[in-house]
Protein backbone atom coordinates (compact mmCIF):
# COMPACT_ATOMS: atom_id res chain seq x y z
CA UNK A 1 0.00 0.00 0.00
CA UNK A 2 2.84 2.40 0.85
CA UNK A 3 4.57 1.72 -2.47
CA UNK A 4 1.36 2.24 -4.44
CA UNK A 5 0.79 5.55 -2.69
CA UNK A 6 4.40 6.63 -3.24
CA UNK A 7 4.40 5.96 -6.96
CA UNK A 8 1.01 7.46 -7.86
CA UNK A 9 1.33 9.85 -10.78
CA UNK A 10 1.15 13.20 -8.98
CA UNK A 11 3.41 12.18 -6.14
CA UNK A 12 5.97 10.59 -8.47
CA UNK A 13 6.29 13.90 -10.32
CA UNK A 14 6.83 15.75 -7.04
CA UNK A 15 9.49 13.30 -5.86
CA UNK A 16 11.28 13.45 -9.21
CA UNK A 17 11.38 17.26 -9.12
CA UNK A 18 12.71 17.30 -5.56
CA UNK A 19 15.40 14.79 -6.51
CA UNK A 20 16.38 16.94 -9.50
CA UNK A 21 16.81 19.97 -7.25
CA UNK A 22 18.90 17.95 -4.82
CA UNK A 23 21.21 16.57 -7.54
CA UNK A 24 21.50 20.00 -9.13
CA UNK A 25 22.49 21.53 -5.77
CA UNK A 26 25.22 18.91 -5.23
CA UNK A 27 26.50 19.55 -8.74
CA UNK A 28 26.69 23.29 -8.00
CA UNK A 29 28.91 22.72 -4.98
CA UNK A 30 31.37 20.74 -7.12
CA UNK A 31 31.39 23.32 -9.92
CA UNK A 32 32.12 26.25 -7.60
CA UNK A 33 35.69 24.98 -7.26
CA UNK A 34 36.59 25.27 -10.99
CA UNK A 35 34.14 27.71 -12.69
CA UNK A 36 34.09 31.55 -12.60
CA UNK A 37 31.76 33.53 -10.32
CA UNK A 38 29.37 34.48 -13.14
CA UNK A 39 28.49 30.78 -13.57
CA UNK A 40 27.85 30.50 -9.86
CA UNK A 41 25.23 33.28 -10.02
CA UNK A 42 23.50 31.64 -12.99
CA UNK A 43 23.29 28.35 -11.12
CA UNK A 44 21.77 30.10 -8.12
CA UNK A 45 19.06 31.58 -10.36
CA UNK A 46 18.27 28.22 -11.93
CA UNK A 47 18.14 26.58 -8.51
CA UNK A 48 15.74 29.27 -7.26
CA UNK A 49 13.41 28.76 -10.23
CA UNK A 50 13.34 25.00 -9.69
CA UNK A 51 12.61 25.54 -5.99
CA UNK A 52 9.69 27.86 -6.80
CA UNK A 53 8.26 25.27 -9.20
CA UNK A 54 8.55 22.60 -6.53
CA UNK A 55 6.76 24.81 -3.99
CA UNK A 56 3.98 25.66 -6.49
CA UNK A 57 3.38 21.94 -7.03
CA UNK A 58 3.68 21.05 -3.36
CA UNK A 59 1.13 23.57 -2.01
CA UNK A 60 -1.88 22.34 -4.07
CA UNK A 61 -0.77 18.79 -3.39
CA UNK A 62 -0.85 19.36 0.37
CA UNK A 63 -4.20 21.16 0.20
CA UNK A 64 -5.73 18.37 -1.83
CA UNK A 65 -4.43 15.33 0.00
CA UNK A 66 -3.89 16.63 3.52
CA UNK A 67 -6.42 19.43 4.01
CA UNK A 68 -9.65 17.57 3.24
CA UNK A 69 -10.24 13.85 2.84
CA UNK A 70 -12.95 12.53 0.51
CA UNK A 71 -16.12 10.87 1.78
CA UNK A 72 -16.79 7.50 0.15
CA UNK A 73 -19.91 5.38 0.33
CA UNK A 74 -18.64 1.83 0.69
CA UNK A 75 -22.09 0.20 0.48
CA UNK A 76 -25.64 0.55 1.81
CA UNK A 77 -28.47 -1.79 2.83
CA UNK A 78 -32.27 -1.42 2.90
CA UNK A 79 -34.53 -3.81 4.79
CA UNK A 80 -37.29 -5.77 3.10
CA UNK A 81 -39.88 -7.91 4.89
CA UNK A 82 -37.99 -8.77 8.10
CA UNK A 83 -40.98 -10.67 9.52
CA UNK A 84 -43.46 -7.83 8.90
CA UNK A 85 -46.88 -8.23 7.28
CA UNK A 86 -47.70 -7.33 3.65
CA UNK A 87 -50.24 -4.51 3.43
CA UNK A 88 -52.56 -5.54 0.62
CA UNK A 89 -55.72 -3.55 0.02
CA UNK A 90 -57.71 -6.37 1.62
CA UNK A 91 -55.40 -6.50 4.63
CA UNK A 92 -55.67 -2.73 5.09
CA UNK A 93 -59.48 -2.94 4.96
CA UNK A 94 -59.48 -5.71 7.60
CA UNK A 95 -57.04 -3.71 9.71
CA UNK A 96 -59.29 -0.63 9.69
CA UNK A 97 -62.28 -2.78 10.60
CA UNK A 98 -60.69 -3.43 14.01
CA UNK A 99 -60.58 0.28 14.88
CA UNK A 100 -63.17 1.20 17.50
CA UNK A 101 -62.55 4.92 18.03
CA UNK A 102 -62.71 6.18 14.42
CA UNK A 103 -65.92 6.93 12.54
CA UNK A 104 -66.87 4.77 9.56
CA UNK A 105 -66.72 7.71 7.13
CA UNK A 106 -63.14 8.47 8.16
CA UNK A 107 -62.14 4.82 7.73
CA UNK A 108 -63.50 4.84 4.18
CA UNK A 109 -61.61 8.08 3.53
CA UNK A 110 -58.32 6.42 4.49
CA UNK A 111 -59.09 3.51 2.18
CA UNK A 112 -59.66 5.89 -0.73
CA UNK A 113 -56.38 7.64 0.03
CA UNK A 114 -54.53 4.32 -0.11
CA UNK A 115 -56.08 3.35 -3.45
CA UNK A 116 -55.00 6.66 -4.99
CA UNK A 117 -51.68 7.11 -3.21
CA UNK A 118 -49.50 5.21 -5.68
CA UNK A 119 -48.72 2.46 -3.13
CA UNK A 120 -49.11 -1.14 -4.27
CA UNK A 121 -49.85 -4.28 -2.30
CA UNK A 122 -46.33 -5.33 -1.32
CA UNK A 123 -45.41 -2.77 1.35
CA UNK A 124 -44.96 -3.83 4.98
CA UNK A 125 -46.38 -3.04 8.42
CA UNK A 126 -45.55 -4.47 11.87
CA UNK A 127 -47.62 -7.55 12.78
CA UNK A 128 -48.12 -6.25 16.33
CA UNK A 129 -49.70 -3.08 14.97
CA UNK A 130 -51.96 -5.09 12.65
CA UNK A 131 -53.07 -7.27 15.57
CA UNK A 132 -53.48 -4.63 18.28
CA UNK A 133 -54.27 -1.34 16.46
CA UNK A 134 -55.11 1.20 19.22
CA UNK A 135 -53.76 -1.13 21.95
CA UNK A 136 -50.09 -1.05 20.92
CA UNK A 137 -47.48 -0.41 23.61
CA UNK A 138 -43.98 1.02 23.86
CA UNK A 139 -42.64 -2.53 23.79
CA UNK A 140 -44.37 -3.12 20.44
CA UNK A 141 -42.79 0.04 19.03
CA UNK A 142 -39.35 -1.02 20.24
CA UNK A 143 -39.76 -4.43 18.61
CA UNK A 144 -40.51 -2.80 15.24
CA UNK A 145 -37.65 -0.31 15.15
CA UNK A 146 -34.97 -2.39 16.84
CA UNK A 147 -35.52 -5.37 14.53
CA UNK A 148 -35.18 -3.16 11.45
CA UNK A 149 -32.04 -1.41 12.71
CA UNK A 150 -30.35 -4.67 13.64
CA UNK A 151 -31.21 -6.38 10.35
CA UNK A 152 -29.98 -3.49 8.17
CA UNK A 153 -26.75 -2.87 10.11
CA UNK A 154 -25.70 -6.50 10.55
CA UNK A 155 -26.40 -7.39 6.92
CA UNK A 156 -24.43 -4.39 5.66
CA UNK A 157 -21.37 -4.99 7.85
CA UNK A 158 -21.33 -8.66 6.98
CA UNK A 159 -21.44 -7.91 3.25
CA UNK A 160 -18.58 -5.38 3.28
CA UNK A 161 -16.49 -7.40 5.74
CA UNK A 162 -16.19 -4.64 8.34
CA UNK A 163 -16.44 -5.53 12.02
CA UNK A 164 -18.67 -3.40 14.24
CA UNK A 165 -15.67 -2.49 16.40
CA UNK A 166 -14.07 -0.81 13.36
CA UNK A 167 -16.88 1.77 13.24
CA UNK A 168 -15.67 5.14 14.54
CA UNK A 169 -18.82 7.25 14.04
CA UNK A 170 -22.49 6.28 14.41
CA UNK A 171 -25.46 8.47 13.42
CA UNK A 172 -29.04 7.20 13.89
CA UNK A 173 -32.12 9.21 12.96
CA UNK A 174 -35.78 8.59 13.76
CA UNK A 175 -38.20 11.49 13.75
CA UNK A 176 -41.11 10.59 16.03
CA UNK A 177 -39.96 7.57 18.04
CA UNK A 178 -37.22 8.41 20.55
CA UNK A 179 -37.05 6.02 23.52
CA UNK A 180 -34.55 6.06 26.37
CA UNK A 181 -31.93 4.65 26.02
CA UNK A 182 -31.72 6.15 22.56
CA UNK A 183 -31.78 4.19 19.30
CA UNK A 184 -28.11 5.05 18.88
CA UNK A 185 -27.42 3.46 22.28
CA UNK A 186 -29.42 0.40 21.22
CA UNK A 187 -27.30 0.11 18.06
CA UNK A 188 -24.08 0.29 20.07
CA UNK A 189 -25.41 -2.42 22.37
CA UNK A 190 -26.78 -4.69 19.63
CA UNK A 191 -23.63 -4.52 17.48
CA UNK A 192 -21.22 -4.55 20.44
CA UNK A 193 -19.41 -1.43 19.28
CA UNK A 194 -16.36 0.13 20.93
CA UNK A 195 -16.83 2.21 24.06
CA UNK A 196 -15.29 5.28 22.38
CA UNK A 197 -17.49 5.25 19.27
CA UNK A 198 -18.82 8.74 18.51
CA UNK A 199 -22.60 8.20 18.51
CA UNK A 200 -25.33 10.70 17.64
CA UNK A 201 -29.13 10.38 17.76
CA UNK A 202 -31.19 12.77 15.57
CA UNK A 203 -34.87 13.31 16.34
CA UNK A 204 -37.84 15.33 15.08
CA UNK A 205 -36.30 16.18 11.68
CA UNK A 206 -38.79 14.38 9.43
CA UNK A 207 -38.28 12.68 6.08
CA UNK A 208 -35.24 14.80 5.23
CA UNK A 209 -33.31 13.55 8.28
CA UNK A 210 -31.57 10.83 6.26
CA UNK A 211 -29.60 13.45 4.34
CA UNK A 212 -29.02 15.49 7.49
CA UNK A 213 -27.50 12.42 9.15
CA UNK A 214 -25.40 11.91 6.02
CA UNK A 215 -24.14 15.50 6.14
CA UNK A 216 -23.26 15.19 9.83
CA UNK A 217 -21.35 11.96 9.24
CA UNK A 218 -19.44 13.36 6.25
CA UNK A 219 -18.43 16.45 8.24
CA UNK A 220 -17.20 14.27 11.10
CA UNK A 221 -15.23 12.10 8.69
CA UNK A 222 -13.38 15.15 7.43
CA UNK A 223 -12.47 16.07 11.00
CA UNK A 224 -11.53 12.47 11.78
CA UNK A 225 -9.74 11.09 8.68
CA UNK A 226 -9.11 7.40 8.15
CA UNK A 227 -12.42 6.48 9.83
CA UNK A 228 -15.64 4.56 9.19
CA UNK A 229 -19.11 6.07 9.79
CA UNK A 230 -22.37 4.11 9.98
CA UNK A 231 -25.58 6.07 9.22
CA UNK A 232 -28.94 4.45 10.04
CA UNK A 233 -32.26 6.03 8.96
CA UNK A 234 -35.66 4.72 10.03
CA UNK A 235 -39.09 5.66 11.37
CA UNK A 236 -41.66 3.98 13.59
CA UNK A 237 -45.32 3.59 12.65
CA UNK A 238 -46.47 1.39 15.55
CA UNK A 239 -46.81 4.32 17.96
CA UNK A 240 -47.51 7.02 15.40
CA UNK A 241 -50.86 6.09 13.87
CA UNK A 242 -53.61 8.68 14.32
CA UNK A 243 -56.77 7.19 15.86
CA UNK A 244 -58.79 10.39 16.13
CA UNK A 245 -61.58 12.09 14.16
CA UNK A 246 -60.63 15.76 14.53
CA UNK A 247 -59.01 16.43 11.15
CA UNK A 248 -58.74 14.32 8.02
CA UNK A 249 -55.36 15.83 7.16
CA UNK A 250 -54.02 13.87 10.13
CA UNK A 251 -55.45 10.63 8.77
CA UNK A 252 -53.68 10.54 5.42
CA UNK A 253 -50.41 9.46 7.02
CA UNK A 254 -52.12 6.26 8.24
CA UNK A 255 -52.45 5.13 4.63
CA UNK A 256 -49.01 6.22 3.43
CA UNK A 257 -46.35 5.22 5.94
CA UNK A 258 -44.74 1.77 6.04
CA UNK A 259 -41.87 -0.12 7.67
CA UNK A 260 -38.40 0.58 6.33
CA UNK A 261 -34.80 1.16 7.38
CA UNK A 262 -31.50 1.92 5.66
CA UNK A 263 -27.92 1.50 6.82
CA UNK A 264 -25.11 3.33 5.00
CA UNK A 265 -21.38 2.77 5.53
CA UNK A 266 -19.23 5.84 4.82
CA UNK A 267 -15.45 6.03 4.89
CA UNK A 268 -12.71 8.66 4.82
CA UNK A 269 -10.02 6.00 4.36
CA UNK A 270 -8.06 6.50 1.15
CA UNK A 271 -7.91 2.80 0.47
CA UNK A 272 -11.73 2.71 0.46
CA UNK A 273 -11.82 4.33 -2.98
CA UNK A 274 -10.72 1.05 -4.56
CA UNK A 275 -13.86 -0.82 -3.49
CA UNK A 276 -16.36 1.96 -2.63
CA UNK A 277 -19.45 2.48 -4.77
CA UNK A 278 -19.81 6.27 -4.64
CA UNK A 279 -17.95 9.45 -3.74
CA UNK A 280 -19.84 12.31 -2.11
CA UNK A 281 -19.52 15.41 -4.30
CA UNK A 282 -21.96 17.77 -2.57
CA UNK A 283 -24.27 17.67 0.42
CA UNK A 284 -26.46 20.75 0.91
CA UNK A 285 -29.17 21.65 3.41
CA UNK A 286 -31.62 24.54 3.09
CA UNK A 287 -33.55 25.44 6.24
CA UNK A 288 -36.39 27.99 6.19
CA UNK A 289 -37.05 27.77 9.93
CA UNK A 290 -36.24 31.46 10.38
CA UNK A 291 -39.40 32.24 8.39
CA UNK A 292 -42.29 32.04 10.85
CA UNK A 293 -44.76 30.80 8.21
CA UNK A 294 -42.42 28.01 7.18
CA UNK A 295 -41.79 27.08 10.80
CA UNK A 296 -45.49 27.02 11.71
CA UNK A 297 -46.76 25.07 8.69
CA UNK A 298 -46.19 21.64 10.31
CA UNK A 299 -46.62 20.71 13.96
CA UNK A 300 -46.93 17.42 15.81
CA UNK A 301 -49.67 18.17 18.38
CA UNK A 302 -52.64 16.63 20.15
CA UNK A 303 -56.25 17.18 19.11
CA UNK A 304 -58.96 18.32 21.53
CA UNK A 305 -59.24 14.78 22.92
CA UNK A 306 -55.52 14.42 23.54
CA UNK A 307 -54.82 12.19 20.51
CA UNK A 308 -51.50 13.07 18.82
CA UNK A 309 -51.22 13.83 15.12
CA UNK A 310 -49.55 16.06 12.56
CA UNK A 311 -51.19 19.49 12.24
CA UNK A 312 -50.79 21.17 8.84
CA UNK A 313 -51.38 24.74 7.74
CA UNK A 314 -52.97 25.70 4.43
CA UNK A 315 -49.73 27.25 3.15
CA UNK A 316 -47.68 24.04 3.37
CA UNK A 317 -47.55 23.41 -0.39
CA UNK A 318 -46.44 27.00 -0.96
CA UNK A 319 -43.72 26.68 1.69
CA UNK A 320 -42.48 23.42 0.15
CA UNK A 321 -42.25 25.08 -3.26
CA UNK A 322 -40.29 28.02 -1.85
CA UNK A 323 -37.91 25.68 -0.04
CA UNK A 324 -37.22 23.66 -3.17
CA UNK A 325 -36.72 26.80 -5.26
CA UNK A 326 -34.32 28.36 -2.75
CA UNK A 327 -32.43 25.08 -2.43
CA UNK A 328 -31.95 24.61 -6.17
CA UNK A 329 -30.59 28.15 -6.55
CA UNK A 330 -27.91 27.35 -3.96
CA UNK A 331 -27.16 23.89 -5.34
CA UNK A 332 -27.07 24.74 -9.06
CA UNK A 333 -23.52 26.25 -9.12
CA UNK A 334 -22.07 22.96 -7.89
CA UNK A 335 -23.99 20.91 -10.50
CA UNK A 336 -24.24 22.99 -13.67
CA UNK A 337 -21.40 23.85 -16.02
CA UNK A 338 -20.21 27.45 -16.23
CA UNK A 339 -21.77 28.03 -19.66
CA UNK A 340 -25.17 26.92 -18.33
CA UNK A 341 -24.79 29.26 -15.35
CA UNK A 342 -23.95 32.13 -17.71
CA UNK A 343 -27.18 31.51 -19.61
CA UNK A 344 -29.13 31.71 -16.35
CA UNK A 345 -27.30 34.91 -15.37
CA UNK A 346 -27.91 36.49 -18.76
CA UNK A 347 -31.60 35.68 -18.56
CA UNK A 348 -31.78 37.13 -15.05
CA UNK A 349 -30.08 40.38 -16.10
CA UNK A 350 -32.33 40.62 -19.13
CA UNK A 351 -35.47 40.39 -17.01
CA UNK A 352 -34.53 42.08 -13.73
CA UNK A 353 -32.07 44.76 -14.85
CA UNK A 354 -32.93 45.55 -18.46
CA UNK A 355 -36.66 44.89 -17.89
CA UNK A 356 -36.98 43.02 -21.19
CA UNK A 357 -40.05 40.78 -21.12
CA UNK A 358 -39.59 37.08 -21.79
CA UNK A 359 -39.46 33.68 -20.19
CA UNK A 360 -36.74 33.01 -17.63
CA UNK A 361 -34.17 30.51 -18.85
CA UNK A 362 -34.51 27.19 -17.06
CA UNK A 363 -31.37 25.04 -16.96
CA UNK A 364 -31.52 21.41 -17.95
CA UNK A 365 -30.21 19.41 -14.98
CA UNK A 366 -30.44 16.19 -16.99
CA UNK A 367 -27.33 17.23 -18.93
CA UNK A 368 -25.24 16.97 -15.75
CA UNK A 369 -27.16 14.48 -13.57
CA UNK A 370 -27.69 10.91 -14.73
CA UNK A 371 -29.93 9.55 -11.96
CA UNK A 372 -32.54 11.25 -9.75
CA UNK A 373 -33.64 9.76 -6.42
CA UNK A 374 -36.67 11.73 -5.25
CA UNK A 375 -38.06 11.05 -1.78
CA UNK A 376 -41.08 8.73 -2.25
CA UNK A 377 -43.34 10.72 0.04
CA UNK A 378 -46.38 10.39 -2.21
CA UNK A 379 -47.22 10.22 -5.90
CA UNK A 380 -48.08 13.91 -6.07
CA UNK A 381 -44.76 14.80 -4.37
CA UNK A 382 -42.67 12.77 -6.83
CA UNK A 383 -44.59 14.05 -9.84
CA UNK A 384 -44.42 17.70 -8.71
CA UNK A 385 -40.62 17.61 -8.26
CA UNK A 386 -40.23 15.78 -11.55
CA UNK A 387 -42.31 18.37 -13.36
CA UNK A 388 -40.42 21.24 -11.76
CA UNK A 389 -37.07 19.82 -12.87
CA UNK A 390 -38.44 18.78 -16.30
CA UNK A 391 -37.67 15.13 -15.71
CA UNK A 392 -38.84 12.29 -17.92
CA UNK A 393 -40.90 9.32 -16.63
CA UNK A 394 -37.72 7.21 -16.52
CA UNK A 395 -36.02 9.87 -14.37
CA UNK A 396 -38.74 9.80 -11.70
CA UNK A 397 -39.18 6.03 -11.99
CA UNK A 398 -36.97 5.15 -8.97
CA UNK A 399 -39.01 7.39 -6.66
CA UNK A 400 -42.33 6.17 -8.04
CA UNK A 401 -41.39 2.52 -7.81
CA UNK A 402 -39.98 2.90 -4.29
CA UNK A 403 -43.34 4.39 -3.27
CA UNK A 404 -45.29 1.64 -5.03
CA UNK A 405 -43.24 -1.24 -3.63
CA UNK A 406 -42.43 -0.05 -0.09
CA UNK A 407 -44.67 3.00 0.57
CA UNK A 408 -43.38 6.08 2.36
CA UNK A 409 -40.55 4.79 4.55
CA UNK A 410 -39.71 8.33 5.72
CA UNK A 411 -36.00 9.23 5.86
CA UNK A 412 -34.88 5.90 4.36
CA UNK A 413 -37.00 6.39 1.23
CA UNK A 414 -34.25 7.95 -0.91
CA UNK A 415 -32.08 4.86 -0.34
CA UNK A 416 -34.86 2.56 -1.56
CA UNK A 417 -35.02 4.73 -4.69
CA UNK A 418 -31.24 4.46 -5.17
CA UNK A 419 -31.39 0.69 -4.60
CA UNK A 420 -33.91 0.49 -7.45
CA UNK A 421 -31.49 2.10 -9.93
CA UNK A 422 -28.78 -0.20 -8.63
CA UNK A 423 -30.90 -3.34 -9.08
CA UNK A 424 -31.76 -2.25 -12.63
CA UNK A 425 -28.05 -2.13 -13.50
CA UNK A 426 -28.19 1.54 -14.46
CA UNK A 427 -25.30 2.83 -12.35
CA UNK A 428 -22.12 3.13 -14.41
CA UNK A 429 -18.70 4.54 -13.58
CA UNK A 430 -18.68 8.34 -13.79
CA UNK A 431 -22.46 8.75 -13.48
CA UNK A 432 -23.85 11.46 -11.19
CA UNK A 433 -26.69 10.79 -8.72
CA UNK A 434 -28.90 13.43 -7.11
CA UNK A 435 -30.89 12.55 -3.96
CA UNK A 436 -33.62 15.04 -2.98
CA UNK A 437 -35.55 15.14 0.31
CA UNK A 438 -38.13 17.47 1.90
CA UNK A 439 -39.04 17.70 5.57
CA UNK A 440 -40.74 19.68 8.30
CA UNK A 441 -39.05 22.70 9.80
CA UNK A 442 -39.11 23.53 6.82
CA UNK A 443 -36.17 21.88 5.03
CA UNK A 444 -35.01 20.81 1.59
CA UNK A 445 -31.85 18.66 1.45
CA UNK A 446 -29.72 17.16 -1.31
CA UNK A 447 -26.79 14.83 -1.82
CA UNK A 448 -24.89 14.51 -5.10
CA UNK A 449 -22.78 11.37 -5.68
CA UNK A 450 -20.29 10.22 -8.28
CA UNK A 451 -20.36 6.52 -9.20
CA UNK A 452 -16.82 5.15 -8.84
CA UNK A 453 -17.32 1.85 -10.68
CA UNK A 454 -19.90 -0.05 -12.68
CA UNK A 455 -22.39 -1.54 -10.22
CA UNK A 456 -23.18 -5.19 -10.92
CA UNK A 457 -26.71 -5.98 -9.63
CA UNK A 458 -25.69 -9.56 -8.92
CA UNK A 459 -23.22 -8.33 -6.30
CA UNK A 460 -25.94 -6.33 -4.49
CA UNK A 461 -28.21 -9.23 -3.58
CA UNK A 462 -27.54 -9.48 0.19
CA UNK A 463 -28.40 -5.82 0.82
CA UNK A 464 -30.70 -4.76 -2.04
CA UNK A 465 -34.41 -5.39 -1.30
CA UNK A 466 -35.33 -5.23 -5.01
CA UNK A 467 -33.38 -8.27 -6.17
CA UNK A 468 -36.23 -10.74 -5.57
CA UNK A 469 -38.75 -8.76 -7.63
CA UNK A 470 -36.92 -6.31 -9.91
CA UNK A 471 -37.99 -8.17 -13.07
CA UNK A 472 -41.60 -7.10 -12.38
CA UNK A 473 -40.79 -3.40 -12.45
CA UNK A 474 -41.49 -0.71 -13.53
CA UNK A 475 -45.25 -0.87 -12.98
CA UNK A 476 -47.15 1.90 -14.75
CA UNK A 477 -50.84 1.03 -15.05
CA UNK A 478 -51.63 1.24 -11.33
CA UNK A 479 -49.92 4.62 -10.97
CA UNK A 480 -52.48 6.45 -13.07
CA UNK A 481 -55.19 8.18 -11.03
CA UNK A 482 -58.59 9.50 -12.00
CA UNK A 483 -59.43 13.19 -12.15
CA UNK A 484 -61.79 12.98 -9.19
CA UNK A 485 -58.88 11.88 -7.02
CA UNK A 486 -57.19 15.28 -7.17
CA UNK A 487 -58.30 16.47 -3.71
CA UNK A 488 -57.08 13.27 -2.08
CA UNK A 489 -53.81 13.40 -3.99
CA UNK A 490 -53.27 16.97 -2.80
CA UNK A 491 -53.95 15.89 0.78
CA UNK A 492 -51.57 12.97 0.45
CA UNK A 493 -48.92 15.27 -1.00
CA UNK A 494 -49.33 17.68 1.89
CA UNK A 495 -48.96 15.01 4.58
CA UNK A 496 -46.03 13.33 2.84
CA UNK A 497 -44.06 16.56 2.53
CA UNK A 498 -44.88 17.44 6.12
CA UNK A 499 -43.54 14.21 7.49
C-alpha angles and dihedrals in degrees: 000000000000092000092049090051092047095052099043111130101257095043093046090056091051093049092047092052092048090050090050091053091048094050091045091052092051090049090053092055090054094047094051089073096061109020129078123260094256089065090050091057092049091052091051090054093049091048091051092051092050090049091052090050090051091050092048089054095042098053097058088041092056093045092050101044103027106029100056129012121211123250113231128191105221095185142315137215133207123195122238125187101335092177095309125132125258112244105221119171089255092049091050091051091051090046092054090048089067093059112107103179101052124082119246093242091056091049090054089048091057090050091053090049090054093050091053099036098088093246117132131206100272103073121112139238131180113271091223090058091048091051100041106027106173092013098066118132138206088262090058091051091050091051091055099048099036093051091052094047093048094047095049096044098044094046092050096048092046092052096050094040096237119140118226090240089063091064111105100178130036125188120180124180130191119157108205106014113069114155127177119274088044125245088251089056090049090053092051089050097044095047095038093233126183119282092239097052111134102237128185131183117202119198140179096017099117130212093335092060092095091068092041089055088048092052092049092050093047091050091050091049090056090052091045107039123194092035141124123230126195116203119192122188124187145134135212124232099173094081098027105065115120112233098177137100101216101101132008092212086071092054099058092076089062089067098041110045124084141170117285143138137181131200120197126189114208127184139191092190112120092219089059091075090075094063104017120112101215143015119217109239101172137000116185133177126194116194122188094182091119088068107082094212092052091046094049098045094088127035134164103221143143124261123232090282094051096257112141123233144140113280115207131194124220092247095060096107090049091050091049091052092050091049093051092046093049091046095052092050089056095042099044097079090060093049108034126070119249094253090055090049090051090055090053091047092049091050091049093051090047092055104032103033106025093033092222110159118236144104118298113248111252116204120229107236091185089075090065104025120062101185132031122201107190119187106260094227094139139326093263091051094052093044094047093052091044092052093047092053093040093240125170123237090260090054094055093038096098092055093044094048093046088054093047096047103036106012122221104334092176116223094005093057096094090057092054087053091050091047088056093057089046093052090049090057093239099129111098132174111281095020119136122226126199119198116193127192136175127199147165120282080057109278142157116190135183141186124193118199136188117217108232098194141005108282113226109208090211090064092053098061100107094055106024113089092199098064095089094053110018093113089068094059147130098047113192111162097068093049094068114097131198123250093248089062093069097101092050092046090052090050091048090049091051095051094044094052090045094055 
